[in-house]
Amino acid sequence: MDSQENEHTNEEEPPPPLSSPLPPDLSTISSEIDQYISSQESLPPDAPTIIEKFLMLVEEEMEPFDSTDAPLKWTRLKEEDASWFLRTTNRVSSLVKLLAEFRSDYKYAYTINRAGSVLHRAMSYLEGEFKAILEDHSKSPGSTADLTRVCSAMLRGGYQDECCHVYFIVRRNALEEKIVQQGLENVSIDDIHNKPWESLERDIEVWIMKFTSFAKDEFPPERNLLDSVFAGDSDSSIPEILLSALTCGITKHILKFAEAVALTHRSPDKLFKYLTIYEAVRDVVAGIGALLAQGVAPELKNEALMIRSHLGEAMISILTELENSIKNDHGKNPVPGGAVHPITTYIMNYLEFTAMYKDSLEQVYLEHQRLEATIAAAAAASTVDAEGVVVSPFQAQILKIMDLLLSNLEDKSKFYKDTSLTSIFMMNNGRYMLKKIKKSGGLHSLLAETWYRKMSSDLRTYHKGYQRETWGKLLGFLNPEGLTGNNKHVKPLLKERFKNFNALFDDIRKTQTSWVISDEQLQSELRVSISNMVVPAYRSFLARYSQIFSSGRQTEKYIKHQPDDVETAIEGLFSGTPATSGKRKL
């Protein structure tokens, strides 16, 4: 027998155990009853009399156990007394089943009723003790031997419903008490909806941690306890049924918080918290399902799906609103220096974080479109991109946002009066986008290599456009064509070429020094390509025609820049330094 310390010092001492050994006649008659039970033949004619005597003696011996004055507590019994009670109870249970075969025989009517009454009395005692032992176990978990023995006797006696009901009520109360202790009790929906988001964010983090921990710490041990308590039951479905009912009710109780959050006012900053709640609900419920052969109860599954559906609708709505915010951004003030536009920074940072939840958002979109049933259904509902590649619904959403952003930037680039600055603006924003995509593996996989290559190609186009608009004009002044006549250099035309070169170069330097290219690699690439394009051509032109001018003032007047000066000036472009003179063009 298990024994437990008295938790209350003022508790009365339990009554002594059975005061004397069982009477010989009960021992003898019990053996005879066992023969009746094990025999495959009909009962002898005097069986009713012997059985009734046996039942009478049993009732007398059971009197101390359920005495109205001071009933014996199971945990205070000696082992021999507890064993006798269980053996006798099992004997009576078997006897009741045996007598059921003779219910049509009138001479057994009284005996059958008497046996049923004794069994009910024993079961009522065991039911009360089972509840008390289980309640004690909930406060100070220990051995389950007593629980298993009493449970087995109740099940054998046909009191399965009563046993399961007691177990469910006691364990539900214990788990609900732990919910309160951990701060997972019901909260007011109005309080959640009226709470500032910054405060609610902290509550969400705490809730996810506690919810995950509770399910991990409480439900697997509950499964183990059920398997131990009902170990003597031939029907292995009882632990499954009880655990399903307990986890369903308790989890639904905890999920009220998630349901309330899912219905709060939607805004872009809430997307990522919605995602963490979505993942917590999904993963915890899946973990509960792993404890059960049949998975989670349909009631809990539907509850979790409903919450995930509400969260999914909110998340899809937020990303759709992100589209609208791009479409409705009609600001006409160009960013100084052609730098990265704030909308690019915001959208790309947002998408970078979004891509971290790629798998979950893929699931959200599939669930939202009711596509999770089969892979074939998901593929059939997928979208095809510009090159005929099948993309998922979430990929299609990201591609749409990126295309809208590019279109918005192209519109904004038209606000610059200088077409060269238009190209710089698009290069800045395009390079920023590519860097974010490359940095984020999730975003890169969503956009695919096709989109990345196209964006890289567009950047090269903007680069060429910039060089053509800015430096192509400058190189035109270094073209030797038309500078000779009758095999003689046309000095006035050459002077004009140098004057125009100097003027345009000075203007470019003053203007484009204040233009901004924050990406160091792009800045270096542009400077190198410009130097390779301009410096050798200028050096060659200068070597060919500088001797035409008279040394001294004439040379200084028309040849204002040496090749090294030109190269140095190019190295100073795109630093964002305000021009010292002249007015920057927009």
RABEL-V653407 format. One record per backbone hydrogen bond with DSSP energy under -1.0 kcal/mol. NH is the residue of the N-H (numbers start at 1). CO is the residue of the C=O. If there is no record, write none. Layout:
nh->(NH/NH)
co->(CO/CO)
This chain:
nh->(11/27/28/29/30/31/32/33/34/35/36/37/38/39/47/50/51/52/53/54/55/56/57/58/59/60/61/62/65/66/72/76/77/82/83/84/85/86/87/88/89/90/91/92/93/94/95/96/97/98/99/100/101/102/103/105/108/109/112/113/114/115/116/117/118/119/120/121/122/123/124/125/126/127/128/129/130/131/132/133/134/135/136/137/138/140/148/149/150/151/152/153/154/155/156/157/158/159/163/164/165/166/167/168/169/170/171/172/173/174/175/176/177/178/179/180/181/182/183/184/192/193/194/200/201/202/203/204/205/206/207/208/209/210/211/212/213/214/215/216/217/218/222/223/224/225/226/227/228/229/230/231/233/236/238/241/242/243/244/245/246/247/248/249/250/251/252/253/254/255/257/259/260/261/262/264/270/271/274/275/276/277/278/279/280/281/282/283/284/285/286/287/288/289/290/291/292/295/301/302/303/304/305/306/307/308/309/310/311/312/313/314/315/316/317/318/319/320/321/322/323/324/325/326/327/328/329/330/338/339/345/346/347/348/349/350/351/352/353/354/355/357/358/361/362/363/364/365/366/367/368/369/370/371/378/379/380/381/382/383/385/388/391/396/397/398/399/400/401/402/403/404/405/406/407/408/409/410/411/412/413/415/416/417/422/423/424/425/426/427/428/429/430/431/432/433/434/435/436/437/438/439/440/444/445/446/447/448/452/453/454/455/456/457/458/459/460/461/462/463/464/465/466/467/468/469/470/472/475/476/477/478/479/483/485/488/490/491/494/495/496/497/498/499/500/501/502/503/504/505/506/507/508/509/510/511/512/513/516/517/523/524/525/526/527/528/529/530/531/532/533/534/535/538/539/540/541/542/543/544/545/546/548/555/556/557/558/559/566/567/568/569/570/571/572/573/574/576/576/577)
co->(8/23/24/25/26/27/28/29/30/31/32/33/34/35/44/46/47/48/49/50/51/52/53/54/55/56/57/58/62/62/64/73/74/78/79/80/81/82/83/84/85/86/87/88/89/90/91/92/93/94/95/96/98/99/100/102/105/106/108/109/110/111/112/113/114/115/116/117/118/119/120/121/122/123/124/125/126/127/128/129/130/131/132/133/134/136/144/145/146/147/148/149/150/151/152/153/155/154/159/160/161/162/163/164/165/166/167/168/169/170/171/172/173/174/175/176/177/178/180/179/188/189/190/196/197/198/199/200/201/202/203/204/205/206/207/208/209/210/211/212/213/214/218/219/220/221/222/223/224/225/226/228/230/234/235/237/238/239/240/241/242/243/244/245/246/247/248/249/250/251/254/255/256/257/258/261/267/268/270/271/272/273/274/275/276/277/278/279/280/281/282/283/284/285/286/288/289/292/297/298/299/300/301/302/303/304/305/306/307/308/309/310/311/312/313/314/315/316/317/318/319/320/321/322/323/324/326/328/335/336/341/342/343/344/345/346/347/348/349/350/351/354/355/357/358/359/360/361/362/363/364/365/367/366/374/375/376/377/379/391/389/385/383/392/393/394/395/396/397/398/399/400/401/402/403/404/405/406/407/408/409/412/413/586/418/419/420/421/422/423/424/425/426/427/428/429/430/431/432/433/434/435/436/440/441/442/443/444/448/449/450/451/452/453/454/455/456/457/458/459/460/461/462/463/464/465/466/467/471/472/474/475/476/480/488/485/483/489/490/491/492/493/494/495/496/497/498/499/500/501/502/503/504/505/506/507/508/509/337/574/519/520/521/522/523/524/525/526/527/528/529/530/531/534/535/536/537/538/539/540/541/542/545/550/552/553/554/555/562/563/564/565/566/567/569/570/512/513/515/513)
